[in-house]
Amino acid sequence: MIMGKKDKKVNLKNWKRSTPIFNFLKPYKYIYGIGLICLLVSSLTAMIFPYLLGNLLGADIEQQQNEFHLTDPNNINALFLMLMILFAAQALFSFFRIYLFGVVTEKTLHDIRNTTFQKLISFPISYYDKNKVGILQSRISSDIVLLNETFNTTLAEFLRQIFTIVFGITFIGLISWKLSLIMLAIVPLIAISAVIFGKFIKKVSKRAQDAAADSNNTLLEALSGIKNVKTFVNEFFEIKKYASSILKIQNLGIKGSIWRGFFASFIILAMFGSIVFVIWNGMNMVNMGEMEEQEFFQFILYTIMIGASFGGISSLLGNIQKALGATERIVEILGLSTENILTKSNNDYAKFNGKVSFKNVSFTYETRPEVEVLNNICFDIEPGKQTAIVGASGSGKSTIASLLLRFYEPNDGTIYLDDQEYNSFDLSTIRNQMAVVHQEVFLFGGSIFENISYGNPNATFKEVKTAAEKANTMEFIQKFPDGFDTIVGDRGIQLSGGQKQRIAIARAILKDPKILILDEATSSLDSESEKTVQVALDKLMKDRTSIIIAHRLSTIRNADKILVMQDGKIIESGKHEELISKNGVYENLNNLQFSLKSN
């Protein structure tokens, strides 16, 4: 008894955890209500069928000689016509039930997909440090497919079977309470079995969904990094890795099928075995005069329908449990906190000058709490000035850019923008005034125009073209037959590194930020491409607060200030000439790069 209560609490808790998904049905509750009425009516018409058919089977053949009356329950011609009218009504209401449920399902799933994507796109960067993109992609695709089947078919069919059982039990109770008690004696056993089997089915289904998400992530990573796969000749490694992940899905699917099969087989054996037992008792009651022959036929037909409904519910419960396993994952996403992103930032940016100050800022990543990436750093950047940050890999250079964009919050210390705490600005205001050009440029798979206009989706063609000219991109854009309509391919695969960099610069120019961040923007380019890109960057940085994160010291010689970082600390600061004269870390870096270049 104690274990039963505990299991019941767990099931109720799991159901409660999944119910927020059904809140998406609320805007369409009236349409869904009409669909339920159609479902109810079609179920009622189906329940009249055994009554009329029982009369037809039990009618005296001599009644065919009677004068035809539609209301005569003993005239087989009248019964036949009534059955045909009944089928027509059932077909009509079934059509509207399927149509209305389909409309509600598609609208509901649209809202779920849209809301889930809005959540995912609004999560802080720290969320993506801990979660793989492929798994998240699965949540918004394969998990929601299960909900499609549940809302559109499974739930409606489940309710129809419930109506059939309720109405059927009511009718057989009116026909013969004695036979009804015999037939219903099996129900408690079935109900207990449904709880036990349902628990295992849901558990296996949940694991199968997790395995499917993992396999999607493996697929996404392999295809996204296809060049690396082929460079290292690891096709068979990836094939084996993916085969292993989908084998896990297969095994869990088979395991779930076994449990559902056991459940369905048990239900069929129990229900139809009880039907045979009921028929045997009913025939004895007819022979003893306790029951009319027509009533016996009606009872048998109702009993068969009830038994079939119980058998159908077994598989439907398995599907519902499977869907609940998927909804729990989606509900987890919907329940998490997001960044406070506004569709439009306030007017603070109009007064934004671009001064940046870090005061005693320390930071560690949540995924690596034992490593202090920034240790009590302080510096000021004046509006319109160029500040370079140099240092070895892992010294904390890119983390400064991430903090400035508020991808993360400092553990200690404060960041100021225009002498105001940057937490006093909303996120949209801050990020609207900043632009980043990364070392590895990410381009979307659309056209060149779409990628440049991403800096300002409301920009006109003239504005986009002007930005492209300033970024020195027109020389290669004009060579393409489709010009700005040229498709760049997945992640810009159709373009060279220098071309992608210049498109990224054009995008930043179009955004017209107050603060520009260049994160190793030219480090992956050859010398010729670097010169072309550097010219475009010089135009972009003019009269703009610029933070240049660089490995190549030749690109930052003219910076107004250079910050030298080591182990999360700023150990040197000044202009190029000042730092060279100090005989410190910067000079060593400069000499090292000069010697490598000479060799």
Secondary structure, 3 states (H helix, E strand, C coil): CHHHHHHHHHHHHHHHHHHHHHHHHHHHHHHHHHHHHHHHHHHHHHHHHHHHHHHHHHCCHHHHHCCCCCCCCCCHHHHHHHHHHHHHHHHHHHHHHHHHHHHHHHHHHHHHHHHHHHHHHHCCHHHHHHCCHHHHHHHHCHHHHHHHHHHHHHHHHHHHHHHHHHHHHHHHHHHCHHHHHHHHCCHHHHHHHHHHHHHHHHHHHHHHHHHHHHHHHHHHHHHHCHHHHHHCCCHHHHHHHHHHHHHHHHHHHHHHHHHHHHHHHHHHHHHHHHHHHHHHHHHHHHHCCCCCHHHHHHHHHHHHHHHHHHHHHHHHHHHHHHHHHHHHHHHHHHHCCCCCCCCCCCHHHHHCCCCEEEEEEEECCCCCCCCCCEEEEEEEECCCCEEEEEECCCCCHHHHHHHHCCCCCCCEEEEEECCEEHHHCCHHHHHHCEEEEECCCCCCCCEHHHHHHHHCCCCCHHHHHHHHHHCCCHHHHCCCCCHHHCECCHHHCCCCHHHHHHHHHHHHHHHCCCEEEEECCCCCCCHHHHHHHHHHHHHHHCCCEEEEECCCHHHCCCCCEEEEEECCEEEEEECHHHHHHCCCHHHHHHHHHHHHHHC
